[in-house]
Amino acid sequence: MNILVTGGAGFIGSHVVDLLLKKKHKVVVIDNLCNGSIRNVNDRAIFFRFDITSSSIEALFRNNHFDAVIHLAAHIDARASLQKPLLDARTNILGSLNIIDLCIRYKVKRFIYASSAAVYGNPEYLPMDERHPIRPINNYGISKQVVEHYLDVAHRISGMEYVILRFSNVYGPRQGGMGEAGVIAKFLRQIIDKRPITVNGDGRQTRDFIYVKDVAKAISLCLRKRPKRRIMNISTDVEIPLNQIVEIIRHALKEPIRKKHAPAHPGDVQRSRMDNHVARTQLNWHPETDIEEGIHETVVFFRKQKAAPKRRKELRER
Ligand SMILES: NC(=O)c1ccc[n+]([C@@H]2O[C@H](COP(=O)([O-])OP(=O)(O)OC[C@H]3O[C@@H](n4cnc5c(N)ncnc54)[C@H](O)[C@@H]3O)[C@@H](O)[C@H]2O)c1
């Protein structure tokens, strides 16, 4: 298949690109690199530095026939979305609309969209399934929800097939430290830089952490399967307190961790866990990586990343 991945220089996108190339697909990536890095992009992918709101993207659709578009580019900082609602809406709503409109006009058959647990807001029950009330508590969650509606209308008017995947907290190699979602990456950067980690609140708040390669696998399955249910949670359905994450990191690093507490963020939910039954049955998918293994792989990546420039410097100095 010929596949366009928006946000393919980012954390999740770059793992998706690696997997698609492994499966012999042709992959085109667009990313404006505002939060991603060209170093993340597999050499075998074709890369264009484009903003998803730009009208120049049309040339790409004109010159390629994409069988599917995987739309991951977004402004991902939920807390910042409250301070910068226009920036968030410009990328997440107007940028997504630009991509959806091009997909309709150039007859792309399949659209896979990265939505989020943020659409649910404060859990009314746990685990949250796809029928949980949609009451986002930040602008990021609103922007993710709005695009879900646009996709439904796009399908009605054009027949374009779409799948909406609502991810829980994704973690793994290449992650930036933005917002609550990036808490494992943030902790690891703090530890590797020999700083104390900062836990907001008492650390008893829970999250449903899913490893990035399991997310990439779910996305790639959506290319092959034609699920009857178009909206699916992608999660582990396991609730883990932040304090336990700190212990698992301590174990993986085999060294003591200095920890300090800061006040809890007012907008952060206390508990989170998402039901993944629909994805299990519709995609024949399940999360394969347990948290110890995922954190171990993430630690190995961050240590290597920290060592890399030093090694280059050492080589220069020889
Ligand atoms: N990481 C998580 O835990 C999580 C959870 C739920 C949903 N999601 C969704 O998954 C997707 C990928 O998230 P991620 O964690 O990999 O974030 P990321 O920031 O690493 O990746 C997003 C990419 O989009 C690019 N981008 C941003 N604005 C752009 C624009 N206007 N034009 C072109 N490119 C642009 C960034 O440079 C970045 O490379 C996002 O849509 C996010 O909302 C992520």
The ligand as a Gaussian input file, in Angstrom:
#p B3LYP/6-31G(d) Opt

LIG

0 1
 N        1.449000      10.038000      23.380000
 C        0.288000       9.756000      23.912000
 O        0.197000       9.269000      25.043000
 C       -0.994000       9.976000      23.143000
 C       -2.218000       9.653000      23.760000
 C       -3.392000       9.860000      23.061000
 C       -3.365000      10.338000      21.761000
 N       -2.177000      10.679000      21.189000
 C       -2.190000      11.204000      19.824000
 O       -1.259000      10.493000      19.026000
 C       -0.699000      11.362000      18.042000
 C        0.824000      11.306000      18.094000
 O        1.237000      11.756000      19.367000
 P        2.748000      11.650000      19.859000
 O        2.727000      11.344000      21.304000
 O        3.531000      10.830000      18.930000
 O        3.190000      13.175000      19.734000
 P        4.434000      13.848000      18.981000
 O        4.391000      15.293000      19.321000
 O        5.678000      13.100000      19.254000
 O        4.028000      13.631000      17.461000
 C        3.222000      14.556000      16.774000
 C        3.984000      15.007000      15.541000
 O        3.171000      15.946000      14.835000
 C        4.012000      16.984000      14.368000
 N        3.178000      18.172000      14.198000
 C        2.587000      18.926000      15.149000
 N        1.914000      19.951000      14.593000
 C        2.061000      19.816000      13.252000
 C        1.605000      20.552000      12.143000
 N        0.842000      21.651000      12.309000
 N        1.946000      20.142000      10.904000
 C        2.719000      19.042000      10.727000
 N        3.200000      18.305000      11.741000
 C        2.872000      18.685000      12.982000
 C        5.075000      17.164000      15.433000
 O        6.252000      17.764000      14.940000
 C        5.300000      15.715000      15.871000
 O        6.352000      15.131000      15.129000
 C       -1.275000      12.746000      18.318000
 O       -2.365000      12.948000      17.449000
 C       -1.758000      12.657000      19.749000
 O       -2.837000      13.531000      19.987000
 C       -0.980000      10.501000      21.848000

